[in-house]
Amino acid sequence: MTDYTPLDEIPRIHDALRKKFRTGITKPLDWRRHQLLQLARFAKENEDALAECIRQDLGRAKQETVMSEVAPIVERSLICAEKLEEWTKPEEITVQAWQQGWNPTVHKHPKGVVLIMAPWNYPMILSLQPLYGAIAAGCCAVIKPSEIAPHYASFLARTLPKYLDSSVYSVVLGGIPESTKVLELKWDHIFYTGNGRVARIISAAAAKHLTPLTLELGGKSPVIVDSTADISVAAKRILWGKINNCGQLCVTPDFVLAEKSIVPALVEAFAAHLKTFYPEGAHESKSYGRIVSDEHFKRLKGLLSNTKGRIAAGGKLVQGERFIEPTVVVDVKEGDSLLEGEIFGPILPIVSVENVDEAIDYVNDHDHPLVLYAFTTDEKTKKKILDNTTSGNVVFNDTINQLSMNEVPFGGVGESGHGRQVLYYSFENFTYTRSVADMPYHEEKFFGPRYPPYTKESLEFMSEILRRPIPESVLPSANL
């Protein structure tokens, strides 16, 4: 595998990118389009190698990598290339009639030299999705992949320069010292995907330079299940969301808030689908992954050891292989080890509630989730959940499949992050809007009242808006 980037090399990479950006090389749309198509080629032509790298890092089945990482990067890079003119076209603005002659427009310009810090759990899409946004925007970029997925990181550093302009896009390899050195530098935008603890470190480093941030964080994404749900289908879809990448995904359903009356049937359905997914058992299946490291295995094992709940399905662990069977835990109460922080593994606690109102109260008593899942066929319940909760995203009657939609923004709120991504929203992260007005000289005759010496007449002219009546209004009664 490729060696870490020397610490003294990192500032030189940064300086070289800044000089390159000032040449204007990234400005032409044809140049950006070529880089985007090259990114698509990188993903398509190296499908097998990328899947094998990620299998070595995470034990993940090839199909999961293709459907969640390789294919989306190919598809979305191609869409970006196609949409460049539409996204970058100056927007003509409608203003008040007396200002229309100023030809107001809003332009989208690249922010400059940006930093992308990617995690280990989905190392490809979480490094290259921000990158296609940066390319489309016309930025130079450094990609810092996670050292915890070393095979992918090394392959990226060796192979990406064969496709993209290496004087504009660079990969920095390393761990904490290299990340620390990177964060000492001034960037025009930082895109970080990971956890809240590290996000606070990055935010503090960015604040020294007033650098804007996109933070894609995780947290505990709850699943509400009520008695109107199709229990079998709900269990199947929740379990599928939990087993993908062995539960190591920021939008994995973290825990279930189920109405008490349906918990036995829900547990029975989980057990049945677990057997269907893995007829020979998850341990023997090539469709099931492993925990990324011994440290994370130990953490998850500790959660299971400390829970006061009861294992109702699964529960097998093989330490030397970092294997944890998909595990359903019932009778989990507030304060349990499984409810303290993001699980980030294939353990699914079920919290029994009397009704949806109690589930909503539970959600609102905790940090805003990245995604709130709910299984219900009652439209009034859907509206109640939407009207009375806060989350980055809401998905009814499925899990994680929202990530396949190209047209909707994805991101968190509060502890689950800020900023949005996917296609146009990824492009938007790395641009700034620049308003332009062109004041014609022939309109000088209208500007007289603004100039000194001020007079009673000029004050009256400037105060015209103050003479307009404000409509009457009445405070509506509260809906208690």
C-alpha positions in Angstrom: 0.0 0.0 0.0 1.0 3.6 -0.6 2.9 5.4 2.1 1.4 8.3 4.0 1.9 11.8 2.6 5.0 13.4 4.2 3.9 16.2 6.6 6.1 18.8 5.0 4.6 18.0 1.6 1.1 18.9 2.6 1.6 22.7 2.7 3.3 22.5 -0.7 0.4 20.6 -2.2 -1.9 23.3 -0.8 0.2 26.1 -2.2 0.4 24.5 -5.6 -3.3 24.0 -5.8 -3.9 27.7 -4.9 -1.5 28.8 -7.6 -3.2 26.5 -10.1 -6.6 27.8 -9.3 -5.5 31.4 -10.0 -4.5 30.4 -13.5 -8.2 29.9 -14.3 -7.7 26.4 -15.6 -10.9 25.1 -13.8 -13.2 27.8 -15.2 -14.1 26.6 -18.7 -17.1 24.3 -18.7 -15.5 22.0 -21.3 -12.6 21.4 -19.0 -14.9 20.6 -16.0 -17.0 18.3 -18.2 -13.9 16.3 -19.3 -12.8 15.9 -15.6 -16.3 14.7 -14.7 -16.4 12.2 -17.5 -12.9 11.0 -16.4 -14.3 10.5 -12.9 -17.0 8.4 -14.3 -14.4 6.4 -16.3 -12.4 5.9 -13.1 -15.3 4.3 -11.3 -16.5 2.3 -14.3 -13.2 0.9 -15.4 -12.0 0.0 -11.9 -15.3 -1.5 -10.7 -13.7 -4.8 -9.8 -10.6 -3.3 -8.2 -12.6 -0.9 -6.1 -15.0 -3.6 -4.9 -12.0 -5.8 -4.0 -10.3 -2.9 -2.0 -13.5 -2.3 -0.1 -14.0 -6.1 0.5 -10.5 -6.2 2.0 -11.2 -3.1 4.2 -14.8 -4.0 5.2 -15.5 -7.5 4.2 -18.4 -6.1 2.2 -20.1 -8.1 -0.7 -19.4 -6.8 -4.2 -23.1 -6.2 -4.9 -23.4 -3.8 -2.0 -20.4 -1.8 -3.2 -21.6 -1.6 -6.8 -25.1 -0.5 -5.9 -24.2 1.9 -3.2 -20.8 3.4 -4.4 -19.6 2.5 -7.9 -22.8 2.8 -9.8 -24.0 6.1 -8.2 -20.6 7.8 -8.9 -20.7 6.8 -12.6 -24.4 7.9 -12.9 -24.0 11.2 -11.0 -20.7 12.2 -12.7 -22.4 11.8 -16.0 -25.5 13.8 -14.9 -23.2 16.6 -13.6 -21.4 16.7 -17.0 -24.7 17.0 -18.7 -26.1 19.7 -16.4 -23.1 22.0 -16.2 -24.6 24.7 -18.5 -27.9 24.7 -16.7 -26.3 24.9 -13.2 -23.8 27.6 -14.0 -25.9 29.8 -16.2 -26.3 33.4 -14.7 -29.7 33.9 -13.3 -31.6 37.0 -14.4 -33.4 38.6 -11.5 -36.7 40.4 -11.5 -36.5 43.6 -9.4 -38.7 46.6 -8.9 -39.6 48.3 -12.2 -37.4 51.4 -11.6 -34.4 49.1 -11.0 -34.9 46.8 -14.0 -32.5 48.8 -16.2 -29.6 47.8 -13.9 -29.6 44.4 -15.5 -29.3 42.5 -12.2 -28.0 38.9 -12.4 -26.7 36.3 -10.0 -23.6 34.3 -11.0 -22.3 31.1 -9.4 -18.5 31.1 -9.0 -16.2 28.4 -7.6 -15.1 29.0 -4.0 -11.5 28.1 -4.8 -9.3 25.4 -3.2 -11.4 22.9 -1.1 -10.8 20.1 1.3 -12.8 16.8 1.3 -12.4 14.6 4.4 -14.0 11.2 3.9 -14.8 8.4 6.4 -14.1 4.7 6.1 -17.6 3.2 6.1 -18.5 4.1 2.5 -15.1 5.4 1.4 -15.7 5.7 -2.3 -19.0 7.6 -2.5 -18.2 9.7 0.5 -15.0 10.9 -1.0 -16.0 11.1 -4.7 -19.6 12.5 -4.3 -18.2 15.8 -2.8 -15.5 15.6 -5.5 -17.9 15.6 -8.4 -19.5 18.6 -6.8 -16.2 20.4 -6.5 -15.3 19.6 -10.1 -18.6 20.8 -11.4 -18.2 24.0 -9.4 -14.7 24.6 -10.8 -12.7 24.2 -7.6 -9.4 22.6 -6.9 -9.5 19.9 -4.3 -7.6 17.8 -1.8 -9.2 14.5 -0.9 -8.2 13.1 2.5 -9.6 9.5 2.7 -9.7 7.6 6.0 -6.7 5.6 7.0 -9.1 3.0 8.5 -10.0 1.9 4.9 -6.3 1.6 3.7 -6.8 -0.5 0.6 -9.3 1.9 -0.9 -7.3 5.0 0.2 -4.1 3.6 -1.3 -5.8 2.6 -4.6 -7.4 6.1 -4.9 -4.0 7.8 -4.4 -2.3 5.6 -7.0 -5.1 5.5 -9.6 -7.1 8.7 -9.6 -4.2 10.8 -11.0 -4.3 8.5 -14.1 -7.8 9.9 -14.8 -8.0 13.4 -13.3 -5.6 16.4 -13.6 -3.2 15.8 -10.7 -2.2 19.4 -10.6 -5.8 20.3 -9.7 -7.0 17.3 -7.6 -4.7 15.7 -5.0 -5.0 12.8 -2.5 -3.4 13.1 0.9 -2.9 9.9 2.8 -2.4 9.6 6.5 -3.9 9.5 10.0 -4.3 12.0 12.8 -0.9 13.8 12.2 -1.7 14.3 8.5 -5.3 15.4 9.2 -4.0 17.8 11.8 -1.5 19.3 9.3 -4.2 19.6 6.7 -6.5 21.5 9.1 -3.8 24.0 9.9 -4.2 25.4 6.4 -6.7 27.9 5.0 -9.3 26.3 2.7 -12.1 27.9 0.8 -14.5 25.2 1.9 -14.3 22.0 4.0 -16.6 19.0 3.4 -16.4 16.5 6.2 -18.3 13.3 6.7 -18.0 11.6 10.0 -19.0 11.9 13.7 -19.8 14.9 15.9 -16.7 14.6 18.0 -14.3 15.1 15.1 -16.7 17.6 13.5 -16.2 19.9 16.5 -12.4 19.7 16.0 -12.7 20.5 12.3 -15.2 23.3 13.0 -12.7 24.8 15.5 -9.9 24.6 13.0 -12.1 26.1 10.2 -13.2 28.9 12.5 -9.6 30.2 12.7 -9.8 31.0 9.0 -13.6 31.7 8.8 -13.8 28.7 6.4 -17.3 27.6 5.5 -18.2 23.9 6.2 -20.5 21.2 5.1 -20.8 18.6 7.9 -22.4 15.3 7.1 -22.7 13.6 10.4 -24.7 10.7 11.7 -26.4 10.1 15.0 -29.3 7.8 16.0 -31.8 7.6 13.2 -35.0 6.2 14.8 -37.7 4.0 13.2 -41.3 4.5 14.3 -43.6 1.6 13.6 -47.3 1.8 14.4 -50.1 -0.8 14.3 -51.2 0.2 10.7 -47.9 -0.9 9.2 -47.5 -4.1 7.2 -45.4 -5.8 9.9 -43.7 -8.3 7.6 -42.7 -5.8 5.0 -41.7 -3.3 7.6 -39.5 -5.8 9.3 -37.9 -6.9 6.0 -37.1 -3.3 5.0 -35.8 -2.3 8.4 -33.6 -5.4 8.6 -32.3 -4.7 5.1 -31.3 -1.2 6.2 -29.6 -2.6 9.2 -27.5 -5.3 7.5 -26.1 -3.1 4.7 -22.4 -2.7 5.4 -23.0 -4.5 8.7 -24.9 -1.5 10.0 -21.9 0.8 9.5 -23.8 3.6 7.7 -24.8 7.1 8.8 -28.5 6.5 7.8 -28.8 3.0 9.2 -32.0 2.6 11.2 -30.4 2.8 14.7 -33.3 1.7 16.9 -37.1 1.0 16.7 -39.9 2.8 18.5 -42.7 0.3 18.1 -46.2 0.3 19.5 -46.3 -2.2 22.3 -49.1 -4.3 20.8 -47.1 -5.1 17.6 -43.7 -5.8 19.2 -44.1 -9.7 19.3 -45.2 -9.9 15.7 -42.4 -7.5 14.7 -39.7 -9.6 16.4 -41.1 -12.8 14.8 -40.9 -11.1 11.4 -37.3 -10.0 12.0 -36.3 -13.5 12.9 -38.1 -15.0 9.8 -36.5 -12.5 7.4 -33.1 -13.0 9.0 -33.3 -16.7 8.2 -34.5 -15.9 4.6 -31.7 -13.5 4.0 -29.1 -16.0 5.3 -30.3 -19.6 5.0 -26.9 -20.9 6.2 -26.6 -18.2 8.8 -25.0 -14.8 8.4 -21.6 -16.1 9.4 -21.4 -18.4 6.4 -22.9 -16.0 4.0 -20.9 -14.2 1.3 -23.6 -11.5 1.3 -22.8 -10.3 4.8 -19.9 -8.1 5.9 -17.7 -7.7 8.9 -16.9 -4.9 11.4 -14.2 -2.6 10.2 -11.7 -3.0 13.0 -10.9 -4.7 16.3 -11.6 -1.5 18.1 -15.1 -1.1 16.7 -15.8 -4.8 17.3 -14.8 -4.4 21.0 -17.1 -1.3 21.3 -20.1 -3.1 19.8 -19.4 -6.2 22.0 -19.4 -3.9 25.0 -22.8 -2.5 24.0 -24.3 -5.9 23.9 -22.7 -7.0 27.2 -24.0 -3.9 29.0 -27.5 -3.8 27.6 -30.3 -4.5 30.1 -32.4 -5.7 27.1 -33.0 -9.2 25.9 -31.6 -10.6 22.7 -34.6 -11.9 20.7 -32.8 -12.8 17.4 -29.2 -13.2 16.4 -26.5 -12.4 18.9 -23.6 -14.6 17.6 -20.1 -13.0 17.8 -16.8 -14.3 16.4 -14.0 -12.0 17.7 -11.1 -13.1 15.5 -13.2 -12.5 12.4 -14.8 -9.3 13.7 -18.2 -11.0 13.0 -21.4 -9.8 14.7 -24.6 -11.4 13.6 -27.6 -9.1 13.0 -29.1 -8.9 16.4 -32.5 -7.8 17.6 -32.8 -6.7 21.3 -36.1 -6.1 23.0 -37.2 -4.7 26.4 -34.8 -1.8 25.9 -35.5 1.2 28.2 -34.3 4.8 28.3 -30.7 5.0 29.6 -29.7 1.6 28.1 -26.2 1.3 26.6 -27.8 0.7 23.2 -29.5 4.1 23.3 -26.6 6.2 24.5 -24.8 6.9 21.2 -24.9 5.9 17.5 -24.6 2.1 17.4 -23.0 2.0 13.9 -23.3 -1.8 13.8 -25.8 -4.6 13.2 -27.5 -4.3 16.5 -31.2 -3.3 16.5 -32.8 -2.3 19.8 -36.6 -2.1 20.1 -38.2 0.3 22.5 -41.8 -0.3 23.2 -44.2 2.7 23.3 -47.9 3.1 23.9 -48.6 5.1 20.7 -47.1 7.3 18.1 -47.4 10.4 20.4 -45.0 8.8 22.9 -42.6 7.9 20.0 -42.7 11.5 18.8 -42.0 12.7 22.4 -39.0 10.4 22.6 -37.6 11.6 19.3 -38.0 15.3 20.4 -36.3 14.6 23.7 -33.0 13.7 21.9 -30.7 15.1 19.2 -32.2 15.8 15.8 -31.6 12.7 13.7 -30.2 12.6 10.2 -33.1 10.6 9.1 -36.4 9.8 10.8 -38.0 6.6 9.5 -41.7 5.7 10.1 -43.7 2.8 9.0 -47.4 3.6 8.9 -50.3 3.6 6.4 -52.2 6.3 8.3 -51.9 9.7 6.4 -52.9 11.6 9.6 -50.0 9.9 11.4 -47.6 10.8 8.7 -48.7 14.4 8.9 -48.4 14.4 12.7 -44.8 13.1 12.5 -43.9 15.7 9.9 -45.5 18.5 11.8 -44.1 17.7 15.2 -40.5 16.5 14.7 -37.2 17.8 13.3 -34.8 15.8 11.3 -32.6 16.1 8.2 -34.8 13.8 6.2 -38.0 11.8 6.7 -38.7 8.5 5.0 -42.0 6.6 5.3 -42.2 2.8 4.8 -38.6 2.1 3.8 -35.0 2.5 5.0 -31.8 3.9 3.3 -33.3 3.7 -0.2 -33.8 7.5 -0.1 -30.1 7.7 -0.9 -30.8 6.4 -4.5 -32.8 9.6 -5.3 -30.7 12.0 -7.4 -33.1 15.0 -7.3 -33.6 15.6 -3.5 -31.1 17.1 -1.0 -29.5 15.0 1.6 -28.1 16.3 4.9 -28.7 16.8 8.6 -29.8 19.4 11.1 -28.2 20.3 14.4 -26.1 17.4 15.8 -26.6 15.4 12.5 -24.8 18.1 10.5 -25.5 21.0 8.2 -25.3 21.6 4.4 -26.7 19.4 1.7 -25.4 17.1 -1.1 -26.2 15.0 -4.1 -25.9 16.4 -7.7 -26.9 20.0 -7.8 -26.7 20.3 -4.0 -23.1 18.9 -4.1 -22.3 21.5 -6.8 -23.9 24.2 -4.7 -21.7 23.5 -1.7 -18.6 24.6 -3.6 -20.0 27.7 -5.3 -20.8 31.1 -4.0 -23.4 33.4 -5.5 -22.2 36.7 -6.8 -24.8 39.4 -7.6 -24.0 41.7 -10.4 -25.6 45.0 -11.3 -24.7 47.3 -14.2 -26.0 50.9 -13.6 -26.4 52.8 -16.9 -25.1 56.4 -17.0 -28.3 57.6 -18.7 -30.2 56.9 -15.4 -28.2 59.5 -13.5 -31.1 61.9 -13.9 -33.1 59.7 -11.5 -30.5 59.7 -8.7 -30.6 63.3 -7.8 -32.4 63.0 -4.4 -29.6 60.7 -3.0 -26.9 63.3 -3.3 -26.1 66.1 -0.7 -27.1 68.7 0.1 -30.1 67.0 1.5 -33.4 68.9 1.4 -36.9 68.6 2.7 -37.9 67.4 -0.8 -35.2 64.7 -0.9 -36.2 63.5 2.5 -39.8 63.3 1.5 -38.8 61.3 -1.6 -36.7 58.8 0.4 -39.5 58.5 3.1 -42.2 57.5 0.6 -42.4 53.8 1.9 -43.0 55.1 5.4 -46.3 56.7 4.3 -47.8 53.4 3.1 -50.4 51.8 5.4 -49.5 48.5 7.1 -52.4 46.0 6.9 -54.3 45.2 10.1 -53.5 41.8 11.6 -54.7 39.7 14.5 -52.7 37.1 16.5 -54.3 33.7 15.7 -55.4 31.6 18.6 -52.9 28.9 19.5 -53.8 25.3 18.7 -53.2 23.6 22.0 
